[in-house]
């Protein structure tokens, strides 16, 4: 009897662990939506992101398919991410046209004073809560204008922003095989015209994972660059089988990657009284939120005297080009005091060296070129064999809007300069 009870306990424990490991791989479909007759005549855009795909990785690691496709269309020498140059804020900047300080998605993890709560990219409940996101991403604007959208992953695509999600989307996971993901895109494009998405997002995490763990100059990164290169080639060839002639591809990354001094990290400065501040951020940007504003100036002065290998800013004196100071803090989510290490230094917030990867991003792109991202585009909307200079990533929003005829009236940070430069023609002048 005792052995039988032990067996039952072991079985229950196993079943519980198995239940916890279940990953949601089922496509979500919002019912009742159709493309309007006018939207059925519009082109298609597939927006692809390869996380951490630094501006020079394609040439450095001979991503021949991507280089060929870029040569057929448009290639930027680099694309400039928004500060901080990290994943969630920049993916959202690309689709919202807003700097992180303006969208409210100011970092991968941050503190909100009014909520007395933290957003964290690893917290699925927070990520899926649309109230954390300002502005409106492209799929929200498209759906509001009776144009269907689909997402095989993108930051915030699982959240109901202004009550809207893409018509077709997946909860983020890394279990779905790349061939099945590509087939899903083909299936979407083979749908009847009234059900077919015109804006599709597609995301690759592999290069970022490898570059963090092994550093950007590693065989592992080269391997993942080739994986992305092959998959994008497979995707564009598969899309051709649909017979659709007006499909455009935009390939971007959210940021670059640099090798940092992870062997000699910076400690949290002694001048910080942790009982007086909420501390947030990562090794590249540390933000202090004062519980009592009266403590800020004294702490700032002490930090300035102590600072070595990092800069100390008040929110009120951040460099204007970073768009990360008091004047830009639309949602009151930026810290009162900010600590930014000098490249290649990083802060150690975890009090152990083993947690510090050799590959990092997050630095000011104006100071560290390795933060720059990739931009390639090809398809019938784009000029051929065109090379362009670096531009701010928020203008990708304007570019995609122009191709699809998506309109907006609210203030954004992107401009129409990119669209004017790279598109064969524009439908009409947009705000």
GUSEVO-488022 format. One record per residue (C-alpha): residue in one letter; x, y, z. Coordinates in steps of 0.001 Angstrom, whole numbers. Layout:
BEGIN
 res      px      py      pz
   A       X       Y       Z
...
This chain:
BEGIN
 res      px      py      pz
   X       0       0       0
   X    2823    2360     906
   X    4548    1702   -2440
   X    1253    2326   -4259
   X     824    5675   -2464
   X    4352    6694   -3334
   X    3683    5738   -6939
   X     541    7917   -7006
   X    2433   10849   -5524
   X    5174   10473   -8117
   X    2594   10206  -10903
   X     756   13340   -9704
   X    4037   15247   -9515
   X    4913   14167  -13054
   X    1509   15164  -14405
   X    1745   18530  -12651
   X    5170   19232  -14175
   X    3915   18131  -17586
   X     912   20449  -17322
   X    3158   23362  -16418
   X    5372   22671  -19424
   X    2478   22761  -21924
   X    3077   25502  -24472
   X     265   27235  -26293
   X     999   26685  -29988
   X   -2553   27161  -31293
   X   -3330   29984  -33687
   X   -5712   32611  -32296
   X   -8348   33974  -34648
   X  -10547   36981  -33950
   X  -13937   36110  -35451
   X  -16206   38315  -37494
   X  -13599   40402  -39303
   X  -13367   40904  -43051
   X  -11304   43105  -45324
   X  -13377   45901  -46776
   X  -13744   45889  -50555
   X  -11305   48800  -50811
   X   -8684   47102  -48600
   X   -8826   43907  -50654
   X   -7154   45855  -53484
   X   -4193   46936  -51348
   X    -656   45439  -51458
   X     818   43151  -48815
   X    3689   43725  -46393
   X    5574   41026  -44491
   X    7623   42714  -41759
   X   10405   40398  -40578
   X   12576   40972  -37517
   X   15743   39072  -36678
   X   16453   40033  -33084
   X   20019   41239  -32483
   X   20958   41035  -36180
   X   23654   43721  -36131
   X   23940   46013  -39143
   X   27084   44246  -40439
   X   26169   40619  -39706
   X   24897   39802  -43212
   X   28198   40799  -44825
   X   30367   39612  -41944
   X   28874   36113  -41970
   X   28024   35882  -45687
   X   24239   35776  -45502
   X   24116   35406  -49260
   X   20345   35141  -49646
   X   19666   38288  -47665
   X   22394   40189  -49496
   X   20960   39112  -52834
   X   17413   40110  -51873
   X   18628   43423  -50493
   X   20564   44087  -53683
   X   17366   43507  -55640
   X   15667   46191  -53552
   X   16828   48582  -50826
   X   19672   48236  -48313
   X   20521   50702  -45550
   X   24113   50889  -44380
   X   22467   50614  -40954
   X   19276   51492  -39106
   X   19467   53503  -35883
   X   17547   52028  -32952
   X   15848   54151  -30331
   X   17349   54497  -26864
   X   17601   52262  -24927
   X   18678   49908  -27698
   X   16900   46852  -26309
   X   14314   44438  -27667
   X   10848   45386  -26458
   X   11076   49192  -26799
   X   12543   48957  -30303
   X   10184   46373  -31697
   X    7356   48570  -30507
   X    9019   51728  -31881
   X    9178   50127  -35325
   X    5446   49352  -35449
   X    4152   52370  -33493
   X    6375   55139  -34862
   X    7019   56300  -31289
   X   10218   56594  -29287
   X   10155   54400  -26152
   X    9678   57443  -23904
   X    6604   58382  -25942
   X    5058   54923  -26245
   X    5550   54213  -22549
   X    7448   50976  -23272
   X   10631   52554  -21921
   X   12641   49376  -21317
   X   12366   45596  -21280
   X   11632   45970  -17566
   X   10596   49199  -15849
   X    8687   50681  -12933
   X    5479   52694  -13199
   X    4965   55136  -10335
   X    1245   55647  -10829
   X     530   51935  -10884
   X    3159   51143   -8258
   X    3863   48171  -10478
   X    6528   46798  -12792
   X    6348   45774  -16434
   X    8664   42893  -17333
   X    9181   41213  -20691
   X    9263   37841  -18941
   X    5861   38349  -17296
   X    3287   37065  -19788
   X     381   38690  -17970
   X    2004   42120  -18175
   X    3056   41619  -21802
   X    -523   40706  -22755
   X   -2043   43696  -20916
   X   -2769   46350  -23530
   X   -2950   49171  -20980
   X     865   49232  -20743
   X    1241   50342  -24386
   X     757   53879  -25681
   X      71   54744  -29290
   X   -1220   52166  -31739
   X     878   49587  -33606
   X     385   49046  -37316
   X   -1893   46041  -36908
   X   -4255   48021  -34666
   X   -4479   50863  -37178
   X   -4949   48389  -40038
   X   -7757   46531  -38264
   X   -9469   49805  -37329
   X   -9437   50671  -41042
   X  -10944   47309  -42056
   X   -7660   45757  -43196
   X   -6831   42355  -41710
   X   -3470   41624  -40088
   X   -1573   38593  -38805
   X    1367   38066  -36490
   X    3742   35178  -36121
   X    5162   36998  -33115
   X    5964   40606  -32432
   X    6216   42562  -29196
   X    2692   43471  -27985
   X     905   41413  -30659
   X    -740   39341  -27891
   X   -2113   42445  -26144
   X   -5467   44087  -26839
   X   -4238   47627  -27519
   X   -7201   49985  -27789
   X   -9170   46743  -27540
   X   -7640   45349  -30758
   X   -5365   42407  -31554
   X   -4357   41093  -34997
   X   -7023   38956  -36626
   X   -4584   36029  -36663
   X   -1804   35642  -34090
   X     140   33234  -31888
   X    1143   33432  -28234
   X    4923   33709  -28200
   X    6817   30431  -27902
   X    9864   28872  -29524
   X    8401   25420  -30040
   X    6878   25816  -33502
   X    9119   24544  -36291
   X   10255   27162  -38803
   X    8737   25246  -41715
   X    5345   25221  -40012
   X    5646   28930  -39323
   X    6378   29616  -42967
   X    3479   27404  -43984
   X    1188   29450  -41744
   X    2138   32605  -43684
   X    1432   30813  -46978
   X   -1911   29618  -45618
   X   -2831   33167  -44629
   X   -1996   34474  -48090
   X   -3981   31667  -49733
   X   -7161   32674  -47911
   X  -10057   34238  -49824
   X   -9555   37959  -50427
   X  -11972   39056  -47724
   X  -10143   36938  -45096
   X   -6540   37433  -46234
   X   -4202   39544  -44030
   X   -2380   42379  -45785
   X      45   43119  -42936
   X    2025   40227  -41442
   X    4782   40260  -38810
   X    7370   37495  -38446
   X   10071   37202  -35783
   X   13384   35342  -35310
   X   15041   35207  -31834
   X   18003   32978  -32675
   X   20777   35477  -33443
   X   20098   37475  -30284
   X   20177   34353  -28114
   X   23512   33206  -29530
   X   25112   36664  -29480
   X   24242   37203  -25827
   X   25558   33839  -24729
   X   28664   33536  -26902
   X   29384   37086  -28051
   X   28770   38633  -31485
   X   32030   37349  -32960
   X   31380   33652  -32440
   X   30737   30534  -34549
   X   27365   30207  -32831
   X   26247   33605  -34120
   X   27476   32775  -37597
   X   25407   29588  -37495
   X   22239   31456  -36490
   X   22784   34171  -39103
   X   22862   31407  -41698
   X   19692   29908  -40198
   X   17849   33223  -40561
   X   19280   33705  -44048
   X   18030   30295  -45157
   X   14621   30731  -43511
   X   13994   34130  -45106
   X   14911   32666  -48477
   X   12521   29763  -47870
   X    9795   32199  -46805
   X   10043   34428  -49874
   X   10085   31417  -52205
   X    7063   29902  -50429
   X    5165   33171  -50725
   X    5707   33107  -54492
   X    3688   29875  -54673
   X     571   31842  -53674
   X     620   33642  -56986
   X     217   37038  -55333
   X    2219   39653  -57200
   X    2036   42565  -54769
   X    3855   41179  -51711
   X    6578   43346  -50174
   X    9192   42286  -47634
   X   10799   44491  -44994
   X   13633   42838  -43048
   X   14773   44625  -39891
   X   16410   44042  -36552
   X   15651   45771  -33292
   X   19275   46525  -32334
   X   22832   45338  -32770
   X   25198   43625  -30353
   X   28613   44309  -28818
   X   31248   42390  -26892
   X   31431   43842  -23374
   X   33791   43599  -20435
   X   31812   41014  -18507
   X   34858   39986  -16477
   X   35115   43334  -14687
   X   31542   44528  -14117
   X   30611   47678  -12241
   X   29007   47328   -8824
   X   25968   49295   -7769
   X   27451   52530   -6361
   X   27734   52862   -2606
   X   26093   56303   -2784
   X   22709   54690   -3495
   X   20608   54110    -386
   X   18470   51251   -1645
   X   15849   51928    1022
   X   15123   55288    -603
   X   14796   54162   -4216
   X   13095   51655   -6427
   X   15867   50335   -8692
   X   15097   49094  -12186
   X   16944   48377  -15391
   X   19742   46105  -16518
   X   23513   46227  -16911
   X   23430   49028  -19484
   X   20825   51347  -17983
   X   20101   51592  -14260
   X   17187   53805  -13216
   X   16501   55073   -9701
   X   12949   56054   -8775
   X   12931   58145   -5601
   X   10380   57291   -2947
   X   10862   60857   -1708
   X   11776   63445   -4353
   X   13656   65391   -1686
   X   16391   62736   -1728
   X   17206   63092   -5429
   X   19657   66011   -5500
   X   21819   64745   -2638
   X   22059   61284   -4178
   X   22832   62747   -7588
   X   25634   64911   -6191
   X   27127   61951   -4326
   X   26968   59750   -7424
   X   28646   62404   -9563
   X   31579   62519   -7141
   X   31840   58733   -7028
   X   31272   58004  -10735
   X   33953   56109  -12602
   X   33354   54321  -15906
   X   29732   55476  -15983
   X   27709   58661  -16444
   X   25104   59965  -14013
   X   22102   61960  -15206
   X   19033   63485  -13720
   X   15957   62889  -15807
   X   15982   66645  -16314
   X   19471   66777  -17890
   X   19550   63746  -20173
   X   21066   64451  -23633
   X   18270   65617  -25935
   X   19224   63307  -28823
   X   18368   60265  -26698
   X   14713   61330  -26327
   X   14783   59876  -22820
   X   14518   62852  -20479
   X   11808   64668  -18543
   X   10410   66478  -21590
   X    9923   63163  -23409
   X    8597   61167  -20461
   X    4964   61132  -21599
   X    3993   58312  -19235
   X    6136   59185  -16178
   X    8086   55936  -16391
   X   11697   57170  -16583
   X   13760   57161  -13390
   X   14695   60310  -11460
   X   18391   59371  -11733
   X   19935   57330  -14538
   X   23276   55519  -14613
   X   24771   54656  -18003
   X   28084   52752  -18172
   X   30839   53714  -20601
   X   31170   51090  -23307
   X   32306   48305  -22911
   X   31462   48385  -19200
   X   28296   46857  -17721
   X   26731   47021  -14286
   X   26318   43870  -12248
   X   22846   43985  -10728
   X   22897   40292   -9943
   X   25950   40185   -7647
   X   27437   37235   -9498
   X   29678   37130  -12590
   X   28147   33952  -13969
   X   24977   35794  -14974
   X   26762   38357  -17109
   X   26862   37452  -20791
   X   29685   38506  -23114
   X   27230   39941  -25653
   X   25125   43014  -24783
   X   23129   45846  -26269
   X   21330   48852  -24826
   X   23978   51574  -25248
   X   23341   54911  -26932
   X   23483   54166  -30701
   X   25025   57591  -31282
   X   28013   56558  -29161
   X   28342   52836  -29966
   X   27987   51884  -33650
   X   27620   48195  -32778
   X   24122   49029  -31512
   X   22992   49774  -35070
   X   20454   47466  -36648
   X   19737   46033  -40103
   X   17260   47243  -42726
   X   16608   45583  -46098
   X   13466   45774  -48227
   X   12377   44282  -51532
   X    9231   43808  -53555
   X    7184   45666  -56172
   X    6751   48798  -54022
   X   10502   49376  -53662
   X   13117   50923  -55889
   X   15792   48576  -57204
   X   19484   48405  -56320
   X   19254   51323  -53899
   X   21656   51889  -50986
   X   20672   54422  -48337
   X   22287   56043  -45302
   X   21293   55318  -41689
   X   17881   56489  -40468
   X   15821   56310  -37252
   X   13830   53098  -36870
   X   10567   54901  -35992
   X   10225   55789  -39688
   X    9581   52142  -40620
   X    6066   52821  -39310
   X    5588   55558  -41931
   X    7045   53357  -44659
   X    4659   50450  -44046
   X    1736   52853  -43614
   X    2488   54379  -47003
   X    2631   51021  -48796
   X    -641   49832  -47271
   X   -2444   53160  -47287
   X   -2890   53141  -43491
   X   -3711   56608  -42194
   X   -3117   58285  -38834
   X   -3850   61677  -37320
   X   -2132   61481  -33935
   X    1438   62610  -33228
   X    4232   60141  -33997
   X    8023   60439  -34196
   X    8616   58778  -37551
   X    8857   60879  -40709
   X    7962   60273  -44351
   X   11531   60824  -45559
   X   12330   57103  -45715
   X    9179   56295  -47703
   X    9878   59112  -50153
   X   13412   57829  -50691
   X   12798   54112  -51147
   X    9329   53682  -52643
   X    8719   53763  -56383
   X    5647   55898  -55817
   X    3493   57148  -52953
   X    -265   56918  -52975
   X    -703   60388  -51508
   X     905   62716  -49009
   X     302   61520  -45457
   X     674   63173  -42097
